[in-house]
């Protein structure tokens, strides 16, 4: 093999290696950016869903003489707004969470829909509905810890 051919082969291999390195670096960067975007979307979705569940759980206008929380007429609109926010953020969350979390959140979504339907029909929320919201909150926290890899 003469020097010209050897030079051309070396230049071809060098450019192929350089191009391969560039393509590989681009693919790895893209994968990392997607993982970062997904984690940020999960963090936003979990924190917003949890925030509105807590707002809903702690919203009250007064406490009755028997110690029961009372939601006055002045707070009903805010309560329904918070309920709508939970539905909205939970829908976004089920798009970006892990498959395992999606399975665990499905019953929470169903129970939340039942609570919404009952509230829209003018029914009084029972202690069972309140307990369902609390257990839904616990499921959300558990899923958030797993998906966001937070071990506390």
Buried (B, 14 or more C-beta within 10 A) or exposed (E): EEEEEEEEEEEEEEEEEEEEEEEEEEEEEEEEEEEEEEBEBBBBBBEBBBBBBEBBBEBBEEEEEEEEBEBEEEBEEEBBEBBEBBBBBBEBBBEBBEEEBBEBBEEBBEBBEEBBEBBEEEEEBEEEBBEBBEEBBEBBBEBBEBBBEEEE
